[in-house]
Amino acid sequence: MLFRSFDLILCRNLAFTYFDVPAQESVAAALASRLGPGGALVVGSHERLPAQAVRHFTPGPRGCIHLKA
């Protein structure tokens, strides 16, 4: 595997807009598994993570930035 973990993942205007909730939860878990400690996930400004994603992420300094829990 080329990359073990990332410090930043940008996932805007796709998974958390068009996917159903079970798929969103799966994507959130997969992205969290690839983020390193203290890593950040940035989603679109009008997107929200599914409720189950709180076990993987904590709110960051802005609404669209989520930090790995």
Beta strands, then each sheet from edge to edge (+ up, - down):
strand 1: 6-11
strand 2: 35-43
strand 3: 57-59
strand 4: 65-68
sheet 1: 1+ 2+ 4- 3+
end
